[in-house]
Amino acid sequence: MESQRRKLSALIVASAILVMVVLSGSLFFLVPVPKVSAVTVEPSLGVYWDRSCSQPVSHVDWGRLSPGQVRDVVVYVRNEGNETFVLVLTPLNWSPENASQCLCLALNCEDRKIEVGQVADVILSLSVSPSIAGVYDFGFDMVLEGRDFFLGDLNRDGSVNIDDVAMVMIAMWTVPADSNWNPKADLDEDGVIDIGDLSLMCLEFGKSW
């Protein structure tokens, strides 16, 4: 009887250890480690943690993220150049590459003009797709630049209109080796003018300087 009790106790302990191992393994894969993005800026602007612009931003720590979650980070951008500009945010160097398909980075003032010397409150938002799968860790860099034109304003006339759309359509499905290639129409800079560029143009359509 005593022998049976010992065997039963040993079995219970072994089962408990197995459950703990399985659970810890699951937690290891389901709870990601903090994610940090390096921030690069051009000389005409500065990015800071405080409105007084005394604490420069070199990186953003996104913390722990879950499927369907949106994480907002507030920074302060100052126009340190000598011309009015609109702020443009570009995420680069996604790791793994397919992370860009289930993570979306955006800012709240892409069509807002920032005057010389002005400090603007900027919200950087990183959203995670509810259906994210196969991505347990990720990384990317953020490039912030000030432009005196909108990305979709291909002819630089101050507005994104049907003329700019026509320029994309004329160069559609071309690559640099083609005679009708237009580098300005390659809005996502992937070396081919396609639906991706047309989609970016649609998002810009109607903006005016």
Secondary structure, 3 states (H helix, E strand, C coil): CHHHHHHHHHHHHHHHHHHHHHHHHHHHHHCCCCEEEEEEECCCEEEECCCCCCCECCEEEEECCCCCCEEEEEEEEEECCCCCEEEEEEEEEEECHHHHHCEEEEECCCCCEECCCCEEEEEEEEEECCCCCCCCCCEEEEEEEEECCCCCCCCCCCECCHHHHHHHHHCCCCCCCCCCCCHHHCCCCCCCCCHHHHHHHHHHCCCEC
